[in-house]
Amino acid sequence: MVAQSDLTKALKELREENQKKENQVRMLEEKRNNCEEGKNEIQGLREAIEEKKVEINDRDKTLDEKKYRILDLKKKIQELEKFKFVLDYKIKELKRDIGPREVQI
């Protein structure tokens, strides 16, 4: 009888240990799944970062092109202002020359 009660206790302990093991295996699987989800999320974020970097580089190039265009336009404005100054001066000279002739006419 004693041997049978010892076997019953041992069987009960074995079942408890098996239950603990199954619980640990389930927890491990959950953690593994969470880890995989985390890895997938990280990969997605890395891809998004790379896309944003490409977009930033494209925008930087566009900004550089526009800055160059602005500088070019500023140079043209300076040239036109010089031309305007010369033309204004010539117009003044011509008006000055026309003034005495109108008096004579």
Secondary structure, DSSP 8 states (H G I E B T S, - for coil): -HHHHHHHHHHHHHHHHHHHHHHHHHHHHHHHHHHHHHHHHHHHHHHHHHHHHHHHHHHHHHHHHHHHHHHHHHHHHHHHHHHHHHHHHHHHHHHHHHHHHHHH-
